[in-house]
Amino acid sequence: MAIILFRLDSSVLTSHHMRQRTYLYSCRHSPLGTSLRLRSGSGLLIMSSGCGCGAGRWREHPGEAGAAPMSVLNEEVGVTELVSQEFFDGIVNHVDGDYPGKSFYTRAAFLEALASFPGFGNAATPDDSRREVAAFFAHVAHETGHFRFIEEICNDGRAYRDESRAEYPCAPGKRYFGRGPLQLTWNYNYGAAGKSIGYDLLASPETVAEDPVVSFKTALWYWMERVRPAAKAGTGFGATIRAINGGECGGGNPKAVERRVRFYKEYCERFGVAPGDNLTC
């Protein structure tokens, strides 16, 4: 039986909910008579679900003076539920053939990396959370060719060494080309990401292509530090494209933009959320 997390909608978080009491809810449309108990105060509850009851279908049983007759709950699905094994395998198996990334990128590695970034997929609303996860994997699918590639495939020998960034000094002979789910690039990104996750990636940038957990951690770090702030401005999926590869925007590479948007819409549909506005850049 599935375990589903709900959060009380702020519109029904009235004073009687704030007292430390227990309230009983039942599913209005449940043939199984599924019920749950909420310990008020935190606004959170966990239930065993078998009835498929969604938002607006839970009835509060009054028993306390002043209790509201009914409360609306907004369903909140975590990242681990959205990024199921089926979802992950769907990306991996999108393209046939034997590619290095297909055995490198795993859901287990993603979930282990995710533990270091609890804020990911935890946006202001459940719908925004779903959109964030959809956007992240849309870019990952594009950047890696659906988990086929670990390292940049169109590199022309560039080392991506910005010697002017003295706080992130380049190691002798090391190249900082694209690696990992979001193709981490440039010494200053390797340096900042490594500092955040506890690895000296300036000295060993190849670790991003050798350790799948580190690889996913760098992608999540880049998302939280470089991409999410742009998306928070309320400018839609297009802002995330600009934050990841602004060179594609403004007619720079319309086909690449179209692919990213197509993947994003596909994953939004899978997660049951509207993609929103301003999808291109």
C-alpha positions in Angstrom: 0.0 0.0 0.0 1.4 3.4 -1.0 2.5 6.0 1.5 1.5 9.5 0.4 2.4 12.8 2.1 -0.1 15.6 2.3 0.2 19.2 3.5 -2.7 21.2 4.8 -3.7 24.0 2.4 -3.0 27.4 4.1 -6.6 28.4 3.5 -7.9 25.9 6.0 -5.1 26.1 8.5 -7.4 27.8 11.0 -6.9 28.3 14.7 -8.4 25.0 15.7 -5.8 23.2 13.6 -2.9 25.0 15.4 -3.8 23.4 18.8 -2.1 20.1 19.6 -5.1 17.8 19.0 -5.9 14.9 16.8 -8.4 15.1 13.9 -10.0 12.2 12.0 -10.4 12.4 8.2 -12.1 10.0 5.8 -12.1 9.8 2.1 -15.5 11.0 0.8 -15.3 8.7 -2.3 -13.6 5.7 -0.9 -15.2 2.3 -1.3 -12.6 1.0 1.2 -13.5 3.5 3.9 -9.9 4.7 4.1 -9.3 7.1 7.0 -6.4 8.9 8.6 -5.6 10.8 11.7 -3.9 14.2 11.8 -1.9 15.5 14.7 -2.4 19.2 14.3 0.4 21.8 14.7 2.8 20.8 12.0 0.3 20.9 9.1 1.7 17.6 7.8 0.4 14.0 7.8 1.2 10.7 6.3 -1.5 8.3 5.2 -1.8 4.8 3.7 -3.6 5.2 0.4 -5.7 2.7 -1.4 -8.7 4.8 -2.4 -7.1 7.2 -4.9 -8.6 10.2 -2.9 -7.1 13.4 -4.1 -7.4 17.1 -3.2 -10.8 18.2 -1.9 -12.1 14.7 -1.2 -11.3 14.5 2.5 -13.9 15.1 5.1 -13.0 16.3 8.6 -15.1 14.7 11.3 -16.1 17.4 13.9 -15.6 16.4 17.4 -13.9 19.4 18.8 -15.7 22.7 19.5 -15.2 25.0 16.6 -13.9 22.4 14.2 -14.5 23.1 10.5 -16.9 20.6 8.8 -14.5 19.9 6.0 -10.9 20.7 5.1 -9.2 20.6 1.7 -5.8 18.9 1.5 -3.3 19.4 -1.3 -1.5 16.2 -2.4 2.2 16.5 -2.2 4.3 13.8 -4.0 7.9 13.6 -3.2 10.8 13.4 -5.7 11.4 9.8 -5.0 7.8 9.0 -6.0 8.0 11.2 -9.2 11.4 9.8 -10.2 10.3 6.2 -10.1 12.4 3.3 -11.5 9.9 3.2 -14.4 10.4 6.9 -15.1 14.2 6.7 -14.9 14.3 3.6 -17.1 12.1 5.4 -19.6 14.8 7.9 -20.1 17.6 5.3 -20.3 15.8 3.2 -22.8 14.6 6.0 -25.0 17.4 5.2 -27.4 18.5 1.7 -28.3 22.2 0.8 -28.2 25.0 0.3 -25.8 26.3 3.6 -24.5 28.5 4.3 -21.5 26.0 6.5 -19.8 23.3 3.7 -19.7 25.2 1.8 -17.0 26.7 4.9 -15.3 23.6 6.9 -14.6 21.3 5.0 -12.2 18.3 5.9 -10.1 20.1 4.7 -7.0 23.0 7.1 -7.6 20.5 10.0 -8.2 18.7 9.2 -4.9 21.9 9.0 -3.0 23.0 12.4 -4.4 19.5 13.8 -3.7 19.9 13.2 0.0 22.5 16.1 0.0 20.0 18.5 -1.6 16.7 18.2 0.3 15.5 21.5 -1.2 15.3 20.1 -4.7 11.8 19.4 -5.7 10.5 21.2 -2.6 9.1 24.3 -4.1 6.4 26.7 -2.9 3.5 24.5 -4.2 3.2 20.8 -5.2 2.7 21.9 -8.8 5.9 24.0 -8.8 7.7 21.0 -7.2 6.6 18.7 -10.0 7.5 21.3 -12.6 11.0 21.7 -11.1 11.6 17.9 -11.3 10.3 17.8 -14.9 12.5 20.7 -15.9 15.6 19.2 -14.3 15.2 15.9 -16.1 14.2 17.6 -19.4 17.6 19.3 -19.4 19.4 16.1 -18.3 17.7 14.2 -21.1 18.9 16.8 -23.6 22.4 17.2 -22.2 23.2 13.5 -22.0 21.2 12.3 -25.0 18.8 10.4 -22.7 21.6 9.2 -20.4 23.8 8.0 -23.3 26.8 10.2 -22.7 28.8 11.1 -19.7 31.3 13.5 -21.2 30.9 16.3 -23.8 30.8 14.7 -27.2 31.4 17.8 -29.4 34.5 19.0 -27.6 37.1 20.5 -29.9 39.9 20.2 -27.5 38.9 23.2 -25.4 40.0 23.1 -21.8 37.5 25.6 -20.4 40.2 27.1 -18.2 39.5 30.7 -17.0 42.8 31.7 -15.5 41.3 35.0 -14.4 39.2 33.3 -11.7 42.0 33.1 -9.1 39.8 31.7 -6.5 39.4 28.6 -8.6 42.9 27.9 -9.9 43.3 25.5 -12.7 45.3 22.4 -12.0 48.2 21.7 -14.4 47.1 19.7 -17.4 43.4 19.5 -16.4 40.5 20.2 -18.7 37.1 21.3 -17.4 34.9 20.4 -20.3 31.3 19.2 -19.9 30.8 16.2 -17.7 27.8 14.7 -15.9 24.0 15.0 -16.1 24.1 18.8 -16.8 27.5 18.8 -18.4 29.4 20.8 -15.7 31.8 23.1 -17.5 34.6 25.6 -16.6 37.0 25.5 -13.7 35.0 28.0 -11.6 32.0 25.7 -11.7 34.1 22.6 -10.9 35.8 24.5 -8.1 32.5 25.8 -6.5 30.7 22.5 -6.9 33.6 20.6 -5.4 33.8 22.9 -2.5 30.0 22.4 -1.8 30.0 18.6 -2.0 33.4 18.0 -0.5 35.6 17.0 -3.4 38.6 18.7 -5.0 37.2 18.7 -8.5 39.8 21.3 -9.7 42.5 18.7 -9.1 40.4 15.8 -10.4 37.6 16.9 -12.7 37.4 13.4 -14.2 35.7 12.3 -10.9 32.5 13.7 -12.3 32.7 11.2 -15.1 33.8 8.3 -12.9 31.6 8.5 -9.8 27.9 8.6 -10.6 26.9 9.9 -7.2 29.4 12.8 -7.5 28.2 13.3 -11.0 24.6 13.7 -9.9 25.6 15.9 -7.0 27.3 18.3 -9.3 24.2 18.5 -11.4 22.0 19.1 -8.4 24.4 21.7 -7.1 24.4 23.5 -10.4 20.6 23.4 -10.5 20.2 24.8 -7.0 22.9 27.5 -7.3 22.7 28.6 -10.9 19.3 27.5 -12.4 16.7 27.7 -9.6 17.4 31.4 -8.8 16.6 32.2 -12.5 13.5 30.1 -12.4 12.3 31.7 -9.2 11.9 35.0 -11.0 8.7 33.5 -12.4 9.9 33.6 -16.0 9.1 29.9 -16.7 11.0 27.1 -18.3 12.7 29.4 -20.7 14.7 31.0 -17.9 16.1 27.5 -17.1 17.3 27.1 -20.7 19.1 30.5 -20.5 20.7 29.5 -17.2 22.1 26.2 -18.6 23.0 27.2 -22.1 22.1 30.8 -23.0 23.8 30.4 -26.3 20.8 28.5 -27.6 18.5 31.4 -26.8 17.5 34.3 -29.1 17.7 32.1 -32.2 21.1 30.7 -31.3 20.0 27.1 -31.6 16.2 26.8 -32.0 16.2 23.1 -32.5 17.9 22.5 -29.2 15.4 24.8 -27.4 12.6 22.9 -29.1 14.0 19.6 -27.8 14.3 20.8 -24.3 10.7 22.2 -24.3 9.4 18.9 -25.8 11.0 16.8 -23.1 9.8 19.2 -20.4 6.2 19.1 -21.6 6.4 15.3 -21.8 7.6 15.0 -18.2 5.1 17.6 -17.0 2.3 15.5 -18.5 3.6 12.4 -16.9 3.7 14.2 -13.5 0.2 15.5 -14.0 1.0 19.2 -14.0 0.6 22.0 -16.5 3.9 23.3 -17.9 3.1 26.9 -17.4 4.0 29.9 -19.6 7.2 31.3 -21.1 8.6 28.0 -22.2 11.2 29.3 -24.7 14.0 31.8 -24.5 
